[in-house]
Amino acid sequence: MSETRIVLIANRLPVRRVGGGWETSPGGLVSALAPILRERAGSWIGWTGEAGDAPAPFVHDGIEQRPVPITEQELEDYYLGFCNGTLWPLYHDAIRPPEFHRHWWRPYVEVNRRFAEEAARAVRHAEIAWVHDYQLQLVPAMLRDLRVGCTIGFYLHIPFPPVEVFARMPWRRQVLEGLLGADVLAFQTRLGRHNFSRAARRFAGAGGTTRELSFRGRTVHLQDAPISIDTQSYAALARTPEVQERARRLTDQLGSHRTMILGVDRLDYTKGIDIRLRAFETVLQRHPDRASDLVFVQVAVPSREDIDEYAQMRTDIEQLVGRINGTYGRPGRPTVEYSYGGLPPEQLAAYYLATDVMCVTPLRDGMNLVAKEYVASRVDNDGVLVLSEFAGAALELRQALQVNPYDVDGVSDALWQAVELDPAEKRRRMAAMRRQVARHDVFAWARRCLEALGA
Ligand code: G6P
């Protein structure tokens, strides 16, 4: 790779405020890109997560941070509204009805313009502007119109929906034109790339194929590049005596004779948390004599709590947990251990190591990094992954027990199969998945994307 400077543009900055200062946010994207940006004197443009004025640009951990302000009203209309009330459900197969409001669309355009203008100030001719995710789909064309002369890349972290679903959006042409401002558009999967190509030809008048589109006299390259994690650091953490000890303590606390099933998700309706709990309840109904031998641990990480759909989902899940515990648990010994909150990395690693079965059942997911984190953490080659076929990760983690998350009986069968799986078979499957995530880590992903951008 050459040393072209890169300006990364994402809704969120890779830092968050703690006390009077800033700390780096956890996450694969940040850990993969931080060294590259640091090496190339790059900048990161994004929102601090707080409404109101933005601080002046500053350097954190060797990377220039350029905060973009978002007002209280824009938080409502751009972030909670158009991003997460329109685009998020629409792009996830309209699992919840997307809402279309003109008073959400206008702030989406305005905030995208603000990001594009900030990017234009930070990036120079022949450098690379790399725009990320559904919040900023108009930025590529806006940046091109500002005639900076940089190469423009765009990466979509979530699925691009089938054309029949995408077609509902009143501003479909504007969104496509926004994206087509990029030189390279990258998706998690081949399906996303194909869906986009069809939509661009149907609604934006683009010509070409699923690999290359011609639009307004330019060529737009389409790529699929499944994102991944920093595999080695997950494995290294799982090997530390501290995490091993925590995992042992967890097993003791939960009851060492019990089989543990684990779910870890942002509390989002796309993740299928309710379905997996109902599938677990079905297991208990079918095998009541084994109920006291099983424990389901669900960690739900708070997210977008100001959106009604999310608040409702939380209530529904907590009721379900209460119902299962009321029937199968006893005081001090719940059958479902549920927590609403985040986990520090060492504790998460201990959960991954301690569990017998990991249950990842999204109804639709761009990738799902929890599935990859689990595999990377199983340095002992033990454990079983039950994985939705509608997660991008299902294409790579083929040795998981794959399920249709809409089929409660099917998920229940898979959970039972996982509980009873032969140890040698477990090891065979886990070893194969571990080879996959070792080879295809987030650093390989970043290299692949940046090579396509000529970096
Ligand atoms: C998904 C999206 C990201 C987003 C994250 C957390 O992974 O692809 O763009 O940052 O969810 O959601 P939030 O709304 O808190 O940024």
Residues whose N, C-alpha, C, O or C-beta is under 5 A from the ligand:
A	BS01	G6P	D133 H157 I158
